[in-house]
Amino acid sequence: MSNVSSISFSKASVEKGSLKRSEYLNLPDLQFFLWCQHKYKLNRGVYNTIDDWFYNFGIKQVIHRRIYILAFLEFVKENDLKQQEEKKFIRFGNGGLTRTLQQFVNVYKMVK
């Protein structure tokens, strides 16, 4: 098993267009989740809900969904940095996750 915490999101990977070939995107599901948990402080239930939401939104391919999941988590991290630093896990509150996913879609003008 690889050391999940040592895998980092590389800006160079995005710029070179090699994001789809990036090591962390191709990890088995549990290892990818553990990497996300370490980097973004989310629990398995929130991760599964985000993954399911993007699937139902129409993003069927796993690797594409993972790219959207990471973009969404960065969106959350940037917009709520102060609050998240103080907590063990990301918290959205009642209905907050769906509302935040919809905001993300609207900001990036994703079309279903």
C-alpha positions as CSV (number, residue, x, y, z in Angstrom):
1,M,0.0,0.0,0.0
2,S,1.4,3.4,-1.0
3,N,1.7,6.2,1.5
4,V,-1.4,8.2,0.7
5,S,-0.4,11.3,2.7
6,S,2.8,11.7,0.5
7,I,0.8,12.1,-2.7
8,S,0.2,15.8,-3.4
9,F,-1.9,17.7,-5.9
10,S,0.5,19.1,-8.4
11,K,-0.2,22.3,-10.2
12,A,2.3,21.2,-12.8
13,S,0.2,18.1,-13.5
14,V,-2.8,20.4,-14.3
15,E,-0.7,22.7,-16.5
16,K,0.9,19.9,-18.5
17,G,-2.5,18.3,-19.1
18,S,-1.5,15.1,-17.3
19,L,-4.2,15.4,-14.6
20,K,-5.9,12.3,-15.8
21,R,-2.7,10.3,-15.5
22,S,-1.9,11.7,-12.0
23,E,-1.1,9.0,-9.5
24,Y,-3.7,10.0,-6.9
25,L,-6.6,10.0,-9.4
26,N,-5.8,6.4,-10.2
27,L,-5.6,5.1,-6.6
28,P,-8.1,2.5,-5.5
29,D,-11.3,4.0,-4.0
30,L,-10.3,3.6,-0.4
31,Q,-6.8,5.0,-0.9
32,F,-8.2,8.0,-2.9
33,F,-10.8,8.6,-0.1
34,L,-8.0,8.5,2.6
35,W,-5.9,10.9,0.6
36,C,-8.9,13.3,0.4
37,Q,-9.6,12.8,4.1
38,H,-6.1,13.7,4.9
39,K,-5.9,16.8,2.7
40,Y,-9.5,18.2,3.0
41,K,-10.7,16.9,6.4
42,L,-13.8,15.1,5.2
43,N,-15.5,12.0,6.5
44,R,-16.5,9.0,4.4
45,G,-20.2,9.9,4.4
46,V,-19.6,13.4,3.0
47,Y,-17.2,12.0,0.4
48,N,-19.8,9.4,-0.7
49,T,-22.5,12.1,-0.9
50,I,-20.3,14.3,-3.0
51,D,-19.4,11.4,-5.3
52,D,-23.0,10.4,-5.6
53,W,-24.2,13.9,-6.3
54,F,-21.7,14.3,-9.2
55,Y,-22.7,10.9,-10.6
56,N,-26.4,11.9,-10.5
57,F,-25.4,15.2,-12.1
58,G,-24.2,13.3,-15.1
59,I,-20.5,12.8,-14.5
60,K,-20.4,9.0,-15.0
61,Q,-16.7,8.3,-15.5
62,V,-14.9,7.8,-12.2
63,I,-11.7,9.7,-13.1
64,H,-13.8,12.7,-14.3
65,R,-15.8,12.6,-11.1
66,R,-12.6,12.6,-9.0
67,I,-11.4,15.7,-10.8
68,Y,-14.7,17.4,-10.0
69,I,-14.6,16.2,-6.4
70,L,-11.1,17.7,-6.0
71,A,-12.2,21.0,-7.6
72,F,-15.2,21.1,-5.3
73,L,-13.1,20.4,-2.2
74,E,-10.7,23.2,-3.2
75,F,-13.7,25.5,-3.8
76,V,-14.9,24.7,-0.2
77,K,-11.5,25.1,1.3
78,E,-10.9,28.5,-0.4
79,N,-14.3,29.8,0.6
80,D,-14.4,28.6,4.2
81,L,-10.7,28.4,5.2
82,K,-10.9,30.1,8.6
83,Q,-13.8,28.0,9.8
84,Q,-12.4,24.7,8.5
85,E,-9.0,25.1,10.2
86,E,-10.6,24.9,13.6
87,K,-12.5,21.7,12.9
88,K,-11.6,18.0,12.6
89,F,-13.9,17.5,9.6
90,I,-15.6,19.7,7.0
91,R,-19.1,20.5,8.2
92,F,-21.9,21.8,6.0
93,G,-25.0,21.8,8.3
94,N,-28.5,20.7,7.4
95,G,-28.8,21.0,3.6
96,G,-25.5,22.8,3.3
97,L,-23.7,20.2,1.2
98,T,-26.3,20.2,-1.5
99,R,-26.5,24.0,-1.4
100,T,-22.7,24.3,-1.7
101,L,-22.6,21.8,-4.6
102,Q,-25.2,23.9,-6.4
103,Q,-23.2,27.0,-5.8
104,F,-20.1,25.3,-7.1
105,V,-22.0,24.3,-10.3
106,N,-23.3,27.8,-10.7
107,V,-19.9,29.5,-10.2
108,Y,-18.3,27.3,-12.8
109,K,-21.3,27.3,-15.0
110,M,-21.4,23.5,-15.3
111,V,-24.3,22.3,-17.6
112,K,-26.1,19.2,-16.9
